[in-house]
Amino acid sequence: MANTASARKRIRQNERRNARNTARLSRVRTFVKKVEVAIATGKKDDAAVALREAQPELQRAVGKGVLHANTVARRISRLSARIKSLAAA
């Protein structure tokens, strides 16, 4: 257990940050899941709209330090490639 006041404060800060970051990550996953569902149903227009809605959430996670920039770039790239392939199919 923390003995100093600064250590106790640090524990409180970490708990708050963890709660915020968990919520942000959950929100990102929800938006990405909407894109995945739209791709699975084969609706290209709905998938494209869902991706446009998901991109700001993903970028916000990068800005807040929840996800790495390259991870988000890769996810967006792969999702958009899958949406693009829906037209060919």
C-alpha positions as CSV (number, residue, x, y, z in Angstrom):
1,M,0.0,0.0,0.0
2,A,1.2,3.5,-0.7
3,N,2.8,5.3,2.2
4,T,3.3,8.8,1.0
5,A,0.6,11.3,0.0
6,S,2.1,11.7,-3.5
7,A,1.9,7.9,-4.0
8,R,-1.7,7.9,-2.9
9,K,-2.5,10.8,-5.3
10,R,-0.7,8.9,-8.1
11,I,-2.9,5.9,-7.4
12,R,-6.1,8.0,-7.6
13,Q,-4.9,9.6,-10.9
14,N,-4.1,6.3,-12.4
15,E,-7.5,4.9,-11.6
16,R,-9.2,7.9,-13.2
17,R,-7.0,7.8,-16.3
18,N,-7.6,4.0,-16.6
19,A,-11.3,4.5,-16.5
20,R,-11.2,7.2,-19.1
21,N,-8.9,5.2,-21.4
22,T,-11.0,2.1,-21.0
23,A,-14.1,4.0,-22.0
24,R,-12.3,5.5,-25.0
25,L,-11.1,2.1,-26.2
26,S,-14.5,0.7,-25.8
27,R,-16.0,3.5,-27.9
28,V,-13.4,2.9,-30.6
29,R,-14.2,-0.8,-30.6
30,T,-17.9,-0.1,-30.9
31,F,-17.4,2.2,-34.0
32,V,-15.1,-0.4,-35.6
33,K,-17.6,-3.1,-35.0
34,K,-20.3,-1.1,-36.8
35,V,-18.0,-1.0,-39.8
36,E,-17.3,-4.7,-39.6
37,V,-21.1,-5.5,-39.4
38,A,-21.8,-3.3,-42.4
39,I,-19.0,-5.1,-44.4
40,A,-20.3,-8.5,-43.4
41,T,-23.8,-7.6,-44.6
42,G,-22.3,-6.5,-47.9
43,K,-23.7,-3.0,-47.9
44,K,-21.0,-0.8,-49.3
45,D,-22.7,2.5,-48.7
46,D,-23.5,1.8,-45.1
47,A,-19.9,0.5,-44.5
48,A,-18.4,3.7,-46.0
49,V,-20.6,5.9,-43.8
50,A,-19.7,3.8,-40.8
51,L,-16.0,4.1,-41.6
52,R,-16.3,7.9,-42.0
53,E,-17.9,8.0,-38.5
54,A,-15.3,5.7,-37.0
55,Q,-12.2,7.6,-38.3
56,P,-12.6,10.6,-36.0
57,E,-12.9,8.3,-33.0
58,L,-9.8,6.3,-34.0
59,Q,-7.9,9.5,-34.5
60,R,-9.1,10.9,-31.2
61,A,-7.7,7.7,-29.5
62,V,-4.4,8.5,-31.1
63,G,-4.5,12.0,-29.8
64,K,-5.3,10.9,-26.3
65,G,-2.5,8.3,-26.3
66,V,-4.9,5.3,-26.1
67,L,-3.8,3.8,-29.4
68,H,-0.6,4.1,-31.4
69,A,-0.8,6.1,-34.6
70,N,0.5,3.3,-36.8
71,T,-2.1,0.9,-35.4
72,V,-4.9,3.3,-36.3
73,A,-3.5,3.9,-39.7
74,R,-3.3,0.2,-40.3
75,R,-6.9,-0.5,-39.1
76,I,-8.3,2.3,-41.3
77,S,-6.4,1.1,-44.3
78,R,-7.5,-2.5,-43.9
79,L,-11.1,-1.5,-43.3
80,S,-11.2,0.8,-46.3
81,A,-9.6,-1.9,-48.5
82,R,-12.3,-4.3,-47.5
83,I,-15.0,-1.8,-48.2
84,K,-13.4,-1.1,-51.6
85,S,-13.4,-4.8,-52.4
86,L,-17.2,-5.0,-51.9
87,A,-17.7,-3.2,-55.2
88,A,-15.7,-5.8,-57.1
89,A,-17.6,-8.7,-55.5
